[in-house]
């Protein structure tokens, strides 16, 4: 779900579900359904696992906020499915 403000800008949160692709542990990012997810921010909550459980092909649900440019999602919660 993505909410848009009256000028078409993103606000609120985004929820994505799918299998992790292109995991980059050095950059702390991965691809999910065509979007780049950043998980290195302080305060990311993990449900059913931890950052060390992230792996290509692993099914997750990510809740987060789009970055200012709208090209990335900063994860707030990652749940392992």
Secondary structure, 3 states (H helix, E strand, C coil): CCEECCCCCEECCEEEEEECEEEECCCCEEEECCEEEECCCCCCEEECCCHHHCCCCCEEEEEEEECCCCCEEEEEEEEEC
